[in-house]
Amino acid sequence: MKKVKIIPITKPGKQNSKDVSKFRPISLINVGGKVLEKLLINRIMHHVYSNDLLNHNQFGFTPKKRAIDATLAVKEFLEEGMREAFADDLLIAVRAETVQEAKIMQT
């Protein structure tokens, strides 16, 4: 269990106030706890990556993967579906009739 010391620091330009919303909490964790936490995280992540335990579709918080990679994966998925004639299940085709139907349903 971590013990943290929280120090309230006043926000810039708000020094002369006793209102709680004018303060920013800063947590001080001991250095040993930070080092131990970093060692454990590194070891866990090494195990996860070396044993290929993450789904290949995991993009967030994954080294060497960016938001554009996720976007390209979705694009490839949709293109593959279109080639396999499943476009109706994969894409929402916006046509004039569909927009009109949606407007009618909303009223």
C-alpha positions as CSV (number, residue, x, y, z in Angstrom):
1,M,0.0,0.0,0.0
2,K,1.3,3.4,-1.0
3,K,1.3,6.3,1.4
4,V,1.2,9.6,-0.3
5,K,1.5,13.1,1.2
6,I,-0.8,15.6,-0.6
7,I,0.3,19.3,-0.5
8,P,-2.3,21.9,-1.7
9,I,-0.6,24.5,-4.0
10,T,-2.6,27.6,-4.9
11,K,-3.3,28.0,-8.6
12,P,-1.6,31.0,-10.3
13,G,-3.4,34.3,-9.7
14,K,-5.5,32.8,-6.9
15,Q,-3.2,33.3,-3.9
16,N,-5.6,35.3,-1.7
17,S,-8.4,32.9,-1.4
18,K,-9.6,30.2,1.0
19,D,-11.9,28.6,-1.6
20,V,-11.0,24.9,-2.1
21,S,-11.3,25.2,-5.9
22,K,-8.4,27.6,-5.9
23,F,-5.9,24.9,-5.0
24,R,-4.2,22.2,-6.9
25,P,-3.3,19.0,-5.1
26,I,0.3,17.8,-5.5
27,S,1.0,14.3,-4.3
28,L,4.5,13.4,-3.0
29,I,5.3,9.7,-3.1
30,N,8.5,8.4,-1.6
31,V,11.3,7.7,-4.1
32,G,11.5,4.0,-3.1
33,G,7.9,3.5,-4.0
34,K,8.3,5.1,-7.4
35,V,11.4,3.0,-8.2
36,L,9.7,-0.3,-7.1
37,E,6.5,0.6,-9.1
38,K,8.6,1.3,-12.2
39,L,10.5,-2.0,-11.8
40,L,7.3,-3.9,-11.5
41,I,5.7,-2.2,-14.5
42,N,8.7,-2.9,-16.6
43,R,8.8,-6.5,-15.7
44,I,5.1,-7.0,-16.3
45,M,5.3,-5.3,-19.6
46,H,8.3,-7.4,-20.6
47,H,6.4,-10.5,-19.8
48,V,3.3,-9.4,-21.7
49,Y,5.2,-8.4,-24.9
50,S,7.7,-11.4,-24.9
51,N,4.8,-13.9,-24.5
52,D,2.6,-12.1,-27.0
53,L,-0.3,-11.7,-24.5
54,L,-1.7,-8.5,-25.9
55,N,-4.4,-8.5,-28.7
56,H,-2.9,-7.3,-32.0
57,N,-5.8,-4.7,-32.1
58,Q,-4.5,-3.0,-28.9
59,F,-3.3,0.4,-29.9
60,G,-3.6,2.6,-26.7
61,F,-0.7,2.7,-24.3
62,T,1.3,0.4,-26.6
63,P,4.9,1.2,-27.6
64,K,5.4,1.9,-31.3
65,K,1.7,2.1,-32.1
66,R,-0.1,5.4,-32.8
67,A,-3.6,6.6,-33.3
68,I,-3.0,6.6,-37.1
69,D,-2.2,2.9,-36.8
70,A,-5.7,2.3,-35.3
71,T,-7.3,4.4,-38.0
72,L,-5.5,2.4,-40.8
73,A,-6.6,-0.9,-39.2
74,V,-10.2,0.2,-39.3
75,K,-9.8,1.4,-42.9
76,E,-8.3,-2.0,-43.9
77,F,-11.1,-3.8,-42.0
78,L,-13.8,-1.9,-43.9
79,E,-12.1,-2.3,-47.2
80,E,-11.9,-6.0,-46.7
81,G,-15.6,-6.2,-45.8
82,M,-16.4,-4.2,-48.9
83,R,-14.5,-6.7,-51.0
84,E,-16.3,-9.5,-49.4
85,A,-19.7,-7.9,-50.1
86,F,-20.5,-7.3,-46.4
87,A,-20.5,-3.5,-46.9
88,D,-24.1,-3.2,-45.6
89,D,-23.0,-4.7,-42.2
90,L,-19.8,-2.6,-42.0
91,L,-20.6,0.8,-43.3
92,I,-23.5,3.1,-42.7
93,A,-24.3,4.5,-46.2
94,V,-25.7,8.0,-45.9
95,R,-28.0,8.7,-48.8
96,A,-30.6,11.3,-49.2
97,E,-33.5,8.9,-48.4
98,T,-31.7,7.7,-45.2
99,V,-31.2,11.2,-44.0
100,Q,-34.9,12.0,-44.7
101,E,-36.0,8.9,-42.8
102,A,-33.8,9.8,-39.9
103,K,-35.3,13.2,-39.7
104,I,-38.8,11.8,-39.9
105,M,-38.0,9.3,-37.1
106,Q,-36.6,12.1,-34.9
107,T,-39.8,14.2,-35.1
